[in-house]
Amino acid sequence: MFEMKPEYYIGIDMIDQEHKQLFDYASEAYELLQEEFTPDKYDKIDAIVCQNDDGALGVVEALKSAGKLDSIQVLGIDGSDDALQSIQDGEMTMTALQDAKAQAEAGADIFEKLKKGTDPADIEDVNIPFKIVTKDNVADYLSK
């Protein structure tokens, strides 16, 4: 299991990292929070970061059920339509959108180089940064 190194979260007190790999589906995240988080534990949490938006949406539902959504930020990754709507609705705080268009363009560029005979070892790594989506810019990403 991936472990986040302490130097990555300077100024952040990690309460629990054990269960983050379970956040693959909204229902699993919902059930986990319902089972594991007691009322006194919620009072120590400022934010929950999930490895994908489905997990974050499950966390949102669990926090709503516990009456704690207003006091805990929920962050996801993917930029799914449901997550964007949740941000618009004031539930999720943020998602990190994977830029599919930029990924496809980079893939096409690499394919062209390979097609022209470029040795794969000579092709530089490509970094496609995430786009951070919050309440301030979510309208730019919502499907029309």
PATI-335727 format. One record per residue: residue number from 1; residue in one letter; y, x, z of N, C-alpha, C, O in turn. Coordinates in Angstrom, 1 decimal, always signed. Atoms other than C-alpha are relative to their C-alpha. Layout:
<recs>
- NUM, a, Y, X, Z, Y, X, Z, Y, X, Z, Y, X, Z .
...
</recs>
This chain:
<recs>
- 1, m, -1.2, +0.8, +0.0, +0.0, +0.0, +0.0, +1.2, +0.9, +0.0, +1.3, +1.9, +0.7 .
- 2, f, -1.3, -0.7, +0.0, +3.5, +1.2, -0.8, +0.7, -0.1, +1.3, +0.8, -1.2, +1.9 .
- 3, e, -0.7, +0.0, -1.3, +5.4, +2.3, +2.3, +1.4, +0.5, -0.3, +1.6, +1.5, -1.0 .
- 4, m, -1.4, -0.4, +0.2, +9.2, +2.5, +2.2, +0.3, +1.1, +1.0, +0.1, +1.0, +2.2 .
- 5, k, -0.3, -1.2, -0.8, +10.4, +5.9, +3.5, +1.3, -0.3, +0.8, +2.2, -0.9, +0.3 .
- 6, p, -1.2, +0.2, -0.9, +12.9, +5.9, +6.4, +1.3, +0.4, -0.7, +2.4, -0.2, -0.4 .
- 7, e, -1.3, -0.5, +0.6, +15.5, +7.8, +4.3, +0.6, -1.1, -1.0, +1.7, -1.0, -1.3 .
- 8, y, -0.5, +1.1, +0.9, +15.7, +4.7, +2.0, +0.7, -1.1, +0.7, +1.4, -1.9, +0.1 .
- 9, y, -0.6, +1.1, -0.7, +16.9, +2.4, +4.7, +0.8, +0.4, +1.2, +0.7, -0.1, +2.3 .
- 10, i, -1.0, -0.5, -1.1, +19.5, +4.3, +6.7, +0.9, -1.1, +0.4, +1.5, -1.8, -0.4 .
- 11, g, -0.8, +1.1, -0.5, +21.2, +1.9, +8.9, -0.7, -1.4, +0.1, -0.1, -2.4, +0.5 .
- 12, i, +0.8, +1.2, +0.0, +18.5, -0.7, +8.6, -1.2, +0.1, +1.0, -1.9, +1.1, +0.9 .
- 13, d, +1.2, +0.0, -0.9, +16.0, -1.5, +11.4, -1.1, -0.8, -0.7, -0.9, -2.0, -0.8 .
- 14, m, +1.1, +0.7, +0.6, +12.7, -2.4, +9.7, -0.8, -0.6, +1.2, -1.3, +0.1, +2.0 .
- 15, i, +0.8, +0.7, -1.0, +11.0, -5.0, +11.8, -1.4, -0.1, -0.4, -2.3, +0.1, +0.4 .
- 16, d, +1.3, +0.1, +0.4, +8.0, -5.5, +9.7, -0.1, +0.4, -1.5, +0.8, -0.1, -2.3 .
- 17, q, +0.2, -0.4, +1.4, +6.8, -4.0, +6.4, -1.5, -0.3, -0.4, -1.8, -0.2, -1.6 .
- 18, e, +1.4, +0.2, +0.1, +3.1, -4.8, +6.8, -0.3, -1.0, -1.1, -1.3, -0.9, -1.9 .
- 19, h, +0.4, +1.2, +0.8, +3.1, -8.1, +4.9, +0.7, -0.1, -1.4, +0.4, -1.0, -2.1 .
- 20, k, -0.8, +0.2, +1.3, +5.4, -7.4, +1.9, -0.9, -0.1, -1.2, -0.5, -0.7, -2.2 .
- 21, q, +0.8, +0.1, +1.2, +2.5, -7.0, -0.5, -0.6, -1.4, -0.2, -1.1, -1.7, -1.2 .
- 22, l, +0.5, +1.4, +0.1, +1.5, -10.6, +0.2, +0.9, -0.9, -0.7, +0.6, -2.1, -1.0 .
- 23, f, -1.1, +0.9, +0.6, +4.7, -12.0, -1.3, -0.2, -0.1, -1.5, +0.8, +0.0, -2.2 .
- 24, d, +0.2, +0.2, +1.4, +3.1, -12.5, -4.7, +0.2, -1.4, -0.4, +0.5, -1.7, -1.6 .
- 25, y, -0.1, +1.4, +0.4, +3.3, -16.3, -4.6, +0.8, -0.7, +1.1, +0.8, -0.3, +2.3 .
- 26, a, -0.8, +0.7, -0.9, +5.7, -18.7, -3.0, -0.8, -0.6, +1.2, -0.3, -0.5, +2.3 .
- 27, s, +0.7, +0.6, -1.1, +3.0, -20.5, -1.0, -0.5, +1.1, +1.0, -0.5, +0.8, +2.2 .
- 28, e, +0.4, -1.0, -1.0, +1.7, -17.2, +0.5, +1.1, +0.4, +0.9, +1.0, +0.6, +2.1 .
- 29, a, -1.2, -0.4, -0.8, +5.2, -16.2, +1.6, +0.4, -1.1, +1.0, +0.7, -0.8, +2.1 .
- 30, y, -0.3, +1.1, -0.9, +5.8, -19.6, +3.0, -1.0, +0.0, +1.2, -0.5, -0.1, +2.3 .
- 31, e, +1.0, +0.1, -1.1, +2.5, -19.6, +5.0, +0.2, +1.2, +0.9, +0.0, +1.1, +2.1 .
- 32, l, -0.1, -1.2, -0.8, +3.1, -16.0, +6.2, +1.2, -0.2, +1.0, +1.0, +0.1, +2.2 .
- 33, l, -1.1, +0.2, -0.9, +6.5, -16.9, +7.7, -0.3, -1.1, +1.0, +0.1, -0.9, +2.2 .
- 34, q, +0.3, +1.1, -0.9, +5.2, -20.1, +9.2, -1.0, +0.5, +1.1, -0.8, +0.1, +2.3 .
- 35, e, +1.0, -0.5, -1.0, +2.3, -18.2, +10.9, +0.5, +1.2, +0.8, +0.2, +1.2, +2.0 .
- 36, e, -0.3, -1.3, -0.7, +3.8, -14.8, +11.8, +1.4, +0.0, +0.7, +1.5, +0.7, +1.7 .
- 37, f, -1.4, -0.1, -0.6, +7.5, -15.5, +12.7, +0.2, -1.0, +1.0, +0.3, -2.2, +0.7 .
- 38, t, -0.3, +0.9, -1.2, +8.2, -17.0, +16.1, +1.5, -0.1, +0.0, +2.2, +0.8, -0.5 .
- 39, p, -1.4, +0.2, -0.1, +11.6, -18.3, +16.9, +0.8, +1.2, +0.5, +1.9, +1.5, +0.0 .
- 40, d, -0.7, -1.2, -0.5, +12.5, -15.2, +18.9, +0.1, +1.1, -1.1, +1.0, +1.9, -1.1 .
- 41, k, +0.0, -1.0, +1.0, +11.6, -13.0, +15.9, +1.1, -0.3, -1.1, +1.7, +0.6, -1.6 .
- 42, y, -1.0, +0.3, +1.0, +13.9, -14.9, +13.5, +1.4, +0.5, +0.5, +2.2, +0.8, -0.4 .
- 43, d, -1.3, -0.4, -0.5, +16.9, -14.0, +15.8, +0.2, +1.4, -0.2, +1.4, +1.9, -0.1 .
- 44, k, -0.2, -1.5, +0.2, +16.3, -10.3, +15.0, +0.1, +0.3, -1.5, +0.3, +1.5, -1.8 .
- 45, i, +0.0, -0.3, +1.5, +16.3, -10.7, +11.2, +1.3, -0.4, -0.6, +1.8, -1.5, -0.4 .
- 46, d, -1.2, +0.3, +0.8, +19.3, -10.4, +9.0, -0.3, -0.3, -1.5, +0.4, -1.1, -2.1 .
- 47, a, +0.4, +0.2, +1.4, +17.5, -10.3, +5.6, -1.5, +0.2, -0.1, -2.1, +1.0, +0.6 .
- 48, i, +1.4, -0.2, +0.4, +14.1, -10.5, +4.0, +0.0, +0.3, -1.5, +0.6, -0.4, -2.3 .
- 49, v, +0.0, -0.4, +1.4, +13.5, -8.6, +0.8, -1.4, -0.1, -0.5, -2.4, +0.4, +0.1 .
- 50, c, +1.3, +0.3, +0.6, +10.6, -9.7, -1.4, -0.2, +0.8, -1.3, +0.8, +1.1, -1.9 .
- 51, q, +0.3, -0.8, +1.2, +8.9, -7.9, -4.2, +0.1, -0.8, -1.3, +0.0, -0.2, -2.4 .
- 52, n, -0.3, +0.8, +1.2, +9.5, -10.8, -6.5, +0.7, -1.3, +0.4, +0.7, -1.6, +1.6 .
- 53, d, -0.7, +1.3, -0.3, +11.4, -14.1, -6.8, -0.9, -1.1, +0.5, -0.5, -1.9, +1.3 .
- 54, d, +0.8, +1.0, -0.5, +8.4, -16.3, -6.2, -0.2, +0.1, +1.5, -0.1, -0.9, +2.2 .
- 55, g, +0.1, -0.2, -1.5, +7.9, -14.8, -2.8, +1.2, -0.3, +0.7, +1.2, -0.9, +1.8 .
- 56, a, -1.3, +0.4, -0.6, +11.6, -15.1, -2.1, +0.2, -1.5, +0.1, +0.7, -2.0, +1.1 .
- 57, l, -0.1, +1.4, +0.0, +11.5, -18.7, -3.0, -0.9, -0.7, +1.1, -0.5, -1.7, +1.7 .
- 58, g, +0.8, +0.4, -1.1, +8.6, -19.2, -0.6, +0.6, +0.2, +1.4, +0.6, -0.6, +2.3 .
- 59, v, -0.7, -0.3, -1.2, +10.6, -17.5, +2.1, +1.2, -1.0, +0.3, +1.4, -1.4, +1.4 .
- 60, v, -1.1, +1.0, -0.1, +13.6, -19.8, +1.4, -0.6, -1.3, +0.6, +0.1, -1.8, +1.5 .
- 61, e, +0.5, +1.2, -0.5, +11.4, -22.8, +2.0, -0.4, +0.1, +1.4, -0.2, -0.8, +2.2 .
- 62, a, +0.4, -0.2, -1.4, +10.0, -21.4, +5.2, +1.2, +0.0, +0.9, +1.2, -0.5, +2.0 .
- 63, l, -1.2, -0.1, -0.8, +13.4, -20.6, +6.5, +0.7, -1.3, +0.1, +1.3, -1.6, +1.1 .
- 64, k, -0.6, +1.3, -0.1, +14.7, -24.0, +5.6, -0.8, -0.9, +1.0, -0.2, -1.6, +1.8 .
- 65, s, +0.8, +0.7, -1.0, +11.8, -25.5, +7.6, +0.3, +0.4, +1.4, +0.2, -0.4, +2.3 .
- 66, a, -0.2, -0.5, -1.3, +12.6, -23.3, +10.5, +1.5, -0.2, +0.4, +1.9, +0.1, +1.6 .
- 67, g, -1.4, +0.2, -0.3, +16.3, -24.2, +10.3, +0.8, +1.4, +0.1, +1.8, +1.5, +0.8 .
- 68, k, -0.6, -1.3, -0.1, +17.2, -20.5, +9.8, +0.5, +0.6, -1.3, +1.0, +1.7, -1.4 .
- 69, l, -0.4, -0.5, +1.3, +18.2, -20.2, +6.1, +1.4, +0.4, +0.0, +1.8, +1.4, -0.6 .
- 70, d, -1.4, -0.4, +0.0, +21.9, -20.0, +6.9, +0.3, +1.3, +0.7, +1.3, +1.9, +0.5 .
- 71, s, -0.3, -1.2, -0.8, +21.5, -17.0, +9.2, -0.8, +1.2, -0.6, -0.6, +2.3, -0.1 .
- 72, i, +0.8, -1.1, +0.5, +19.0, -14.9, +7.1, +0.2, +0.1, -1.5, +0.0, -0.9, -2.2 .
- 73, q, -0.1, -0.2, +1.5, +19.7, -13.4, +3.6, -1.4, +0.2, -0.6, -2.3, +0.8, +0.0 .
- 74, v, +1.3, -0.1, +0.7, +16.8, -13.7, +1.1, +0.3, +0.7, -1.3, +1.1, +0.2, -2.1 .
- 75, l, -0.1, -0.7, +1.3, +16.5, -11.2, -1.8, -1.3, +0.1, -0.7, -2.3, +0.3, -0.1 .
- 76, g, +1.2, -0.1, +0.8, +14.1, -11.1, -4.6, +0.2, +0.9, -1.2, +1.3, +1.5, -1.4 .
- 77, i, -0.1, -0.8, +1.3, +13.4, -9.3, -7.9, -0.6, -0.8, -1.1, -1.7, -1.3, -0.9 .
- 78, d, +0.5, +0.5, +1.3, +12.9, -10.6, -11.4, +1.1, -0.8, -0.7, +1.2, -0.6, -2.0 .
- 79, g, -1.0, +0.8, +0.7, +15.8, -13.0, -12.1, -0.6, -1.2, -0.7, -0.1, -1.6, -1.7 .
- 80, s, +0.6, +1.2, +0.6, +13.6, -16.0, -12.7, +1.0, -1.2, +0.0, +1.9, -1.2, +0.8 .
- 81, d, -0.8, +1.2, +0.1, +15.2, -19.3, -13.6, +0.1, -0.7, +1.4, +1.2, -1.2, +1.8 .
- 82, d, +0.0, +0.7, -1.3, +14.2, -20.8, -10.2, +0.8, +0.8, +1.0, +1.5, +0.2, +1.8 .
- 83, a, -0.8, -0.8, -0.9, +15.7, -17.9, -8.3, +1.5, -0.1, -0.3, +2.3, -0.2, +0.6 .
- 84, l, -1.4, +0.2, +0.4, +18.9, -18.2, -10.3, +0.6, -1.3, +0.5, +1.7, -1.4, +1.0 .
- 85, q, -0.4, +1.4, -0.5, +19.1, -21.9, -9.4, +0.1, +0.1, +1.5, +1.1, -0.5, +2.1 .
- 86, s, -0.1, -0.1, -1.4, +18.4, -21.1, -5.8, +1.2, +0.8, +0.5, +1.9, +0.4, +1.5 .
- 87, i, -1.3, -0.7, -0.3, +21.3, -18.6, -5.7, +1.1, -0.9, -0.2, +2.0, -1.0, +0.6 .
- 88, q, -1.1, +1.0, +0.3, +23.5, -21.2, -7.4, +0.1, -1.1, +1.1, +1.2, -1.5, +1.5 .
- 89, d, +0.1, +1.0, -1.0, +22.4, -23.7, -4.7, +0.4, +0.6, +1.4, +0.4, -0.2, +2.4 .
- 90, g, -0.4, -0.6, -1.3, +23.4, -21.2, -1.9, -1.2, +0.3, +0.9, -1.0, +0.4, +2.1 .
- 91, e, +1.2, -0.3, -0.8, +19.8, -20.5, -0.8, -0.3, +1.5, +0.0, -0.1, +2.2, +1.0 .
- 92, m, +0.3, -1.4, +0.2, +18.7, -17.1, -2.1, +1.4, +0.7, +0.0, +2.4, +0.2, -0.5 .
- 93, t, -1.2, -0.8, +0.0, +21.3, -14.4, -1.6, +0.2, +0.8, -1.3, +1.3, +0.9, -1.9 .
- 94, m, +0.0, -0.9, +1.1, +20.4, -12.1, -4.5, -1.3, +0.1, -0.7, -2.4, +0.0, -0.1 .
- 95, t, +1.2, -0.5, +0.7, +17.9, -11.2, -7.2, +0.4, +1.2, -0.9, +1.6, +1.3, -1.3 .
- 96, a, -0.2, -1.2, +0.9, +17.6, -8.0, -9.2, -0.7, -0.4, -1.3, -1.9, -0.4, -1.4 .
- 97, l, +0.5, +0.5, +1.3, +17.2, -9.2, -12.8, -0.6, +1.2, -0.8, +0.1, +2.2, -1.1 .
- 98, q, +0.5, -1.0, +0.9, +14.9, -7.2, -15.0, +0.5, -0.4, -1.4, +0.3, -1.5, -1.9 .
- 99, d, -0.7, +0.2, +1.3, +16.7, -6.8, -18.3, -1.0, +0.1, -1.2, -1.2, +1.1, -1.8 .
- 100, a, +1.0, +0.0, +1.0, +14.0, -7.9, -20.8, +0.5, +0.4, -1.4, -0.2, +1.0, -2.1 .
- 101, k, -0.5, -0.4, +1.3, +16.3, -7.5, -23.8, +0.2, +1.5, -0.1, -0.2, +2.1, -1.1 .
- 102, a, -0.2, -1.5, +0.0, +17.2, -3.9, -22.9, -1.4, +0.7, +0.0, -1.6, +1.7, -0.7 .
- 103, q, +1.3, -0.6, +0.0, +13.5, -3.2, -22.2, -0.6, -0.1, -1.4, -1.3, +0.8, -1.9 .
- 104, a, +0.5, +0.2, +1.3, +12.5, -4.6, -25.6, +0.7, +0.9, -1.0, +0.0, +1.5, -1.9 .
- 105, e, -0.7, -0.9, +0.9, +15.2, -2.6, -27.4, -0.4, +1.4, +0.2, -0.6, +2.2, -0.8 .
- 106, a, +0.5, -1.4, -0.2, +14.1, +0.6, -25.7, -1.4, +0.2, -0.5, -1.7, +1.2, -1.1 .
- 107, g, +1.4, -0.1, +0.6, +10.5, -0.1, -26.6, +0.0, +0.1, -1.5, -0.8, +0.9, -2.0 .
- 108, a, -0.1, -0.1, +1.5, +11.5, -0.7, -30.2, +0.5, +1.4, -0.4, +0.0, +1.9, -1.4 .
- 109, d, -0.5, -1.4, +0.3, +13.4, +2.6, -30.2, -1.1, +1.0, +0.1, -1.2, +1.9, -0.8 .
- 110, i, +1.1, -1.0, -0.2, +10.4, +4.5, -28.9, -1.0, -0.2, -1.1, -1.5, +0.8, -1.6 .
- 111, f, +1.0, +0.3, +1.1, +8.1, +2.8, -31.4, +0.5, +0.6, -1.3, -0.3, +1.2, -2.0 .
- 112, e, -0.5, -0.6, +1.2, +10.4, +3.9, -34.2, -0.1, +1.5, +0.0, -0.5, +2.1, -1.0 .
- 113, k, +0.1, -1.5, -0.1, +10.4, +7.5, -33.0, -1.5, +0.4, -0.2, -1.8, +1.3, -0.9 .
- 114, l, +1.4, -0.3, +0.2, +6.6, +7.4, -32.8, -0.5, -0.2, -1.5, -1.2, +0.6, -2.0 .
- 115, k, +0.4, +0.3, +1.4, +6.3, +5.8, -36.2, +0.5, +1.1, -1.0, -0.1, +1.4, -2.0 .
- 116, k, -0.6, -1.1, +0.8, +8.5, +8.7, -37.6, -0.7, +1.3, +0.3, -0.3, +2.3, -0.3 .
- 117, g, +0.7, -1.2, -0.3, +6.1, +11.2, -36.1, +0.4, +0.8, +1.2, -0.1, +1.9, +1.4 .
- 118, t, -0.5, -0.7, -1.2, +7.9, +12.2, -32.9, -1.2, +0.2, +0.9, -1.9, -0.8, +1.2 .
- 119, d, +1.0, -0.2, -1.0, +5.5, +13.8, -30.5, +0.3, -0.8, +1.3, +1.5, -0.7, +1.8 .
- 120, p, -0.3, +0.8, -1.3, +5.2, +11.4, -27.4, +0.6, +0.9, +1.1, +1.4, +0.4, +1.9 .
- 121, a, -0.5, -0.9, -1.1, +5.8, +14.4, -25.1, +1.5, +0.4, -0.2, +2.1, +0.8, +0.8 .
- 122, d, -1.4, -0.3, +0.2, +9.2, +14.9, -26.7, +0.9, -1.2, +0.2, +2.2, -1.1, +0.1 .
- 123, i, -0.8, +1.2, -0.2, +10.4, +11.3, -26.0, +0.3, +0.0, +1.5, -0.5, +0.0, +2.4 .
- 124, e, -0.5, +0.0, -1.4, +12.5, +11.2, -22.8, -0.3, -1.4, +0.6, -0.4, -2.4, +0.0 .
- 125, d, +0.2, +1.2, -0.8, +11.8, +8.7, -20.1, +1.2, -0.9, -0.2, +2.4, -0.5, -0.4 .
- 126, v, -1.1, +1.0, +0.1, +13.9, +5.5, -20.3, +0.1, -0.7, +1.3, -0.8, -1.2, +1.9 .
- 127, n, -0.3, +0.8, -1.3, +15.6, +3.9, -17.3, +0.8, -1.2, -0.4, +1.9, -1.1, -0.9 .
- 128, i, -0.7, +1.3, +0.3, +16.6, +0.3, -17.7, +0.4, -0.5, +1.4, -0.4, -1.0, +2.1 .
- 129, p, -0.4, +0.5, -1.3, +18.7, -0.6, -14.6, -0.1, -1.5, +0.2, +0.0, -2.3, -0.8 .
- 130, f, +0.0, +1.4, -0.3, +18.3, -3.9, -12.9, +1.4, -0.5, +0.0, +2.4, +0.3, +0.1 .
- 131, k, -1.3, +0.6, -0.1, +21.2, -6.3, -13.0, +0.0, -0.9, +1.2, -0.8, -1.7, +1.4 .
- 132, i, -0.1, +0.7, -1.3, +22.2, -7.6, -9.6, +0.7, -1.3, -0.2, +1.8, -1.4, -0.8 .
- 133, v, -0.6, +1.3, +0.2, +22.8, -11.3, -9.6, +0.2, -0.6, +1.4, -0.7, -0.7, +2.3 .
- 134, t, -0.4, +0.6, -1.2, +24.6, -13.0, -6.7, +0.7, -1.3, -0.3, +0.9, -1.7, -1.4 .
- 135, k, -0.8, +1.2, +0.3, +26.6, -16.2, -6.2, +1.2, +0.3, -0.8, +1.7, -0.7, -1.5 .
- 136, d, -1.2, -0.3, +0.7, +29.5, -14.4, -7.7, -0.1, +0.1, -1.5, +0.8, -0.1, -2.3 .
- 137, n, +0.2, -0.1, +1.4, +27.9, -13.9, -11.1, -1.2, -0.8, -0.6, -1.5, -0.7, -1.7 .
- 138, v, +1.2, +0.8, +0.4, +24.9, -16.3, -11.2, +0.3, -0.9, -1.2, -0.6, -1.1, -2.1 .
- 139, a, -0.3, +0.9, +1.1, +26.7, -18.6, -13.6, -0.2, +0.7, -1.4, -0.4, +0.0, -2.4 .
- 140, d, +0.1, -0.8, +1.2, +26.6, -15.8, -16.2, -1.5, +0.1, -0.5, -1.7, +0.4, -1.7 .
- 141, y, +1.4, -0.2, +0.3, +22.8, -15.8, -16.1, -0.8, -1.3, -0.1, -1.9, -1.3, -0.7 .
- 142, l, +0.7, +1.2, +0.0, +21.8, -19.4, -15.7, -0.2, -0.5, -1.5, +0.7, -0.4, -2.3 .
- 143, s, +0.3, +0.6, +1.4, +20.1, -21.0, -18.8, +1.0, -1.1, -0.3, +1.2, -2.0, +0.6 .
- 144, k, -0.9, +1.1, +0.4, +22.5, -23.2, -20.7, -0.8, -1.2, -0.4, -0.2, -2.2, -0.8 .
</recs>
